[in-house]
């Protein structure tokens, strides 16, 4: 019999916990990343029988990943802080349900969500859906900053709609590049003289190209690029798939000439005020997200939109019954088709749409829980000794 360690979970694997109230059972793999996988899991008793009808997402990471490169540890620490915030400020955050490790893997269990905005926008958004997505994703960033964190990787792939009855709610996800921007005394941390480029080249702010420390304004700058993409998936972000120096030059043009993008795409000229405001912000600036909200709602009124119209994907609810996390989505054939949509992107998967995560982990562990082990759904499964990570 092979003694090779298993580096991913398989359907029907049972994840043993230290507490005996329930264990986790793997149903299906939802996605795969550089260091691990995402799986749909359920709660079962000692006999492997489901104890309820709830489903969750389990993210794993190989234990061989160096602590400095562990994105799961950062995600765990960030998500643990959600429990401490005002309920009104965590509507767009997934819940951390459980965490632990096996002989080979570290894992966290979180809210199971639906398709990502990256996948949903492939056929183009209607104006109302694009604007509503802009408002919800903006509010998620604002609330995340209240907790004292920068996201530093704002992009459509890191937002997902809710599952089931929550398909009109958008969640912000993937906190592996997050960083605290406040000290314990509440003061904003001083910028480092130089950092590495971080984020996703297609959506990262100009400061990231210059390898400068990122601030709250930079999360919103990435959000603005994402909003342009929602409004015109073909030409709203004209640097898609282009070299980084070209992307940087075009991003600068967006802010040097705020109305320029409206002359080459279907992005409304009214959005120029947002570019002007972003360009006026400094490193320590408080971001008045009301500027963005008013620009969006004013434009909506000019288009006779209430921003209460059903999202494009609601007409395809049955096609989206198979939920997923941000790392895996339904095929394009399951996505909604609307008669009046913004142009969709003609560019497929590209290196400029992948996260850069070469920085070392910067947050201290806040884990105080007990963890468990994994066994196969057969008597030969091995058990790992409980150990925190």
C-alpha positions, 0 to 999 in steps of 0.5 A: 500500500502506498505511503505517499501523503495525499495533497487534496481531499476527495469526495466522501473523505471525512474530516475528523474534529476534536469536538465530537458534535459533528465532523465534515464530509467532502461532497465535491471539489469546487476549485483548485488553486496554487496551494490547495483546493476548495470543496463543498462540505456538509456536517455529519455525525460519527457514522457519516450521516448528514445532521442537517441540510446545510452546505459549506465551503472548505478551503485547504492549503498544503502544510508544506507552504512556508508561513511567509507565503501562507495566504490561508493564514491571513484569510483566517485571521481576517475572517476571524475579525468579522465576528467582532464588527457591527452586524450592519457592517458585515453583510457582504462578508462570508462567515468563518465557520471552522478551521483545523488541519490534517497530516497534509493540509490546513483548512478553513470552513466558510459560507458557501457562495455562488458564482463570481462577478468575473463569470457572471459578466462574461455575457455583459451586464445590463446598465442596472446590474452594472450599477447595482454591482458597483454600489454593493462592491463599493460598500463591501470595500468601505466596510472592510476598511472600517475593520482596519484592513486593505484588501489589495486585490479588488477584482470581479473574481473576488466577488461572488453572489450569495447562494440560494435565497441570497443571490441578490447579495454580493460577497467580497472574498479572498483576503490572502493579500489583505494588510492592516493599515492601522496601528493598535492606537488607531493611527494609519501605518506609515508607508514603507519606502518601497514594496513589491507590485501586488494585486492583479495587473488588470485592476491594480492601482497605479501605486502598485505599478510604481511599487509604492505602499497601497492605501485605502484610496487604492482599493477604490481605484481598483474598484473604479477600474472594475466598475468601468469593466462592468459598464463596458466589458469590451472597452471599459478597461482598454489595457486588458491583456496588454503589457504592464507598461502599456496598462500603466500608461493607460491607467494614468490617462484615465486620471489625467483625462477623466472623460477620455474613457467615455470617448473610446467606450460606453462608460458614461462621461458622468463617471469622470467625477469619480476619477477626478476625486480619486486623483485628488486623494493622498496616502492618508486620505479618508475616502468619502464613498458618498462621492461614488454613490452619488455619481452612480445614483445620479446617472441611474436617474438620468437613465430612468433606472431605479436600481431596484431592477432584478439582477440579470442572473435572477432570470437564470436562478435554476441554472445557478443551483450548483453553488461554488466559491470564487475559485470556480464558477458555472460554465458560460452556457449557464449564464443569463442572456439579456436583450439590453446589456453592456458589451462583454469582454472578448478577451479570455483568461490572461496573465494580467488577470491573475493575482500577484502574491509574492509578499510575505504574510504580515499579520500575526496569528489570532487562532485559539481554537482546537483542530482535528484530523482527516480520515478516509470514509473507510476504516483504513483512514489515518488520523493526524494529531490535533495541532493549531496553525 
